[in-house]
Amino acid sequence: MFHNISWSTCPIAHRITGALLCAALIVPVALAAPAPLAHAQSLNVYPLPSGLPSGDASSQWSVTVNGQSSGVYQFSGLSYTTFSTDAAVSINATFNGSVSSVVIRPKSYGIAPTINGSTLSPNQKVSVEVNGGGSGNTLFVFADPLEVAPPTPNTPGVAYFGPGYHNIGQDWCFPNGATTLYVAGGAYLAGTIYCNGKSNLTIKGRGVLSGEGVPLDSHNSNYGSWLLDNSGGNIVDGVTFVNSQQYGPGGVSSRIDDIKVINPGTQGGNRTGIFFGGNGTTIQNSFVWAGDDALDIEGSTNETIQNIVVATSAGDAIQLNWNGSPSNDTINNIDIIHYTGGNYVGYQGAIGSIDSCTANPVHDITVENVRLEGPLSGTHLFGLHTGKSNFCSYTGPLAPIYNVTFKNISAEQNGTSDNGSILAGNDSGSAVHDICFQNLTIGGTLVTAANASSYFTLGANTYNIAFPSTGACPPSGGATVNDTALSYSGAGWGYYTGRSTHGVTDVGDDVHATQNNGDCASYSFTGTGVSFVTELDQSQGNIDVYLDNMSTKLATVSEYTGGSRTGQQVPYNIDTLSSGPHTLKLCKASGQWMTIDALIVHTANDTVNDTALSYSGAGWGYYTGRSTHGVTDVGDDVHATQNNGDCASYSFTGTGVSFVTELDQSQGNIDVYLDNMSTKLATVSEYTGGSRTGQQVPYNIDTLSSGPHTLKLCKASGQWMTIDAVTFQQ
């Protein structure tokens, strides 16, 4: 059976083999409660290697696993031990010093200190912290799964390092014929890795890679101790990384599993945690303790990050973007056990940080099931921003942030700046919009549209920011219908304009409002959903909602908030309607005022393959079957040209349009025209310094009037212009 932590304080004279035994901690964690087990069916512990410098062995902690000694290392006052098992085990951790308190993190594991035995399940990584934790008082316990078919020293294609201390020096790379670096449990490799020009590499094992004592040269000085080639296909599995001296382990990888990163320090040293990226990467079952950003995924696409414990002392716990353009990423089941932050550039956020300074949008990102422990100091909980900073060299027009969902997020405390969180866009072309916070709790309080102003500052160029108290997030985009288009019944309605001079951001700078209960507003539309946009304020009341069936009330929603007045909020949304005609009616139920600002009508999106566009210019070619080379095109085909001035155009009827293409080092810039073919609307880039990624969206607009439109895309500069597809909103 599962038990809890136990410890006991002993007198100063109580010594065992020369060490002061003041706490015996038996540490449990379980993803699920398996059948009772006294011992693991299989267990591998790893003693400290011979030749290990004395400063790398812990003097504060000793650990046994099922009675077997497990070697305990230390770096920068943080102790750590690792072992492999396929079942629950008993851990006995002995601390050399007096104990006044103990906590086991993540707290979500539910480990409370009691006098009893306990167990640790496979694939669990915890932090045991006595006396408040910190240097000397913290032990990381890493229970890894057993290895499957580990190589031997004679396995072809493997650079094998067995148990022991190995100094690999500067710029180690895979020898000819080797594609796998194997670091066995009990092996400790000191040195730096630089492998440019080689891809599809694997680093795996249960040993340690350390950058300590090996200076960075010109290859690694801007990155860190371990840099794989950015051409991709790399796998990193099971290894513990300690002291990168700069960024954490980096390179474009396809899978990162069960790694441990211990890279503490200050933000000025760029001591990040996991700095991997790419297209389709999976990062999971890992532990990160960083001095700067813990999880840095900027520039990644179609990435899955899940089941990770993180801590950071200066940067962001989850850095979604700085100068990249991530899209279609999912981050799930993250425990943030320590976060200090520091408000380094004004828009940092512990859980969600996007400080975007690029020509390509950041979009379609989901962050869910995240738990933040402890206080925040001098920083935000969420920070989403487009704009220029001292760290951005890009000088062109900025792209927006949109379609980002935060779901099932809990924080013990709020941020300390800008009401706790801030969202702001640089200009109308780089707005922060269609952002949803679903089931967000701060200090035990559910954040809804009614109280969001107490927790968020919504700056300029932000819209469609939703805090649904029930149900799902509203769909992104849609046609905005101003209040003037609705029909009103009842004698109390008034029309109010120019409230922007008083700091209220209304759609169209106008609203309709009434104080009479029973007054109604209605609108008929064709679509699959609708959102009601209004202000939230202390003067507002409750509204009854009817849809299609006007005799049956569907819901009652509130425009009331105890905080300050905030415009363009969404107290009601539905997106599960059958595609067709519908009528929405909103009636004042109670309270002082009912205010109508706008509606957003949602419709299905249609994707049009490149073959449906019209092309002008002599350089166009048609290319198919690129999936065999790892490129994911819509319809497995594209049109492309190298001639500046060549154009592609498409006419559609709708409220918005997105241009879908690849991003690659070979791509250039594109001029965008819409309806008025003599006036350029924007210049966007298909270029990226990373690897080729398909089905990206360098340009999107969703604020068109409903009706016929024509999009034209013309090659402006660079090597190639590629057309994959166009998606338009009906």
PyMOL commands that set and color helices and strands:
alter all, ss='L'
color gray80, all
select helices_A, chain A and resi 54-56+107-109+267-269+418-420+428-430+452-454+483-485+499-502+507-509+610-612+626-629+634-636
alter helices_A, ss='H'
color red, helices_A
select strands_A, chain A and resi 15-16+19-20+23-25+43-45+61-65+68-70+73-75+78-85+91-95+102-105+124-130+138-145+158-161+164-172+180-183+187-195+202-205+208-210+226-228+234-237+240-242+250-257+260-263+275-277+282-290+295-296+304-312+318-321+327-339+349-356+362-372+380-386+401-411+421-424+432-442+445-446+456-458+462-466+479-482+487-489+494-497+510-514+520-527+529-536+542-547+555-558+566-574+580-590+594-596+598-602+605-609+614-616+621-624+637-641+647-654+656-663+669-674+682-685+693-701+707-717+721-723+725-729
alter strands_A, ss='S'
color yellow, strands_A
deselect
rebuild
show_as cartoon
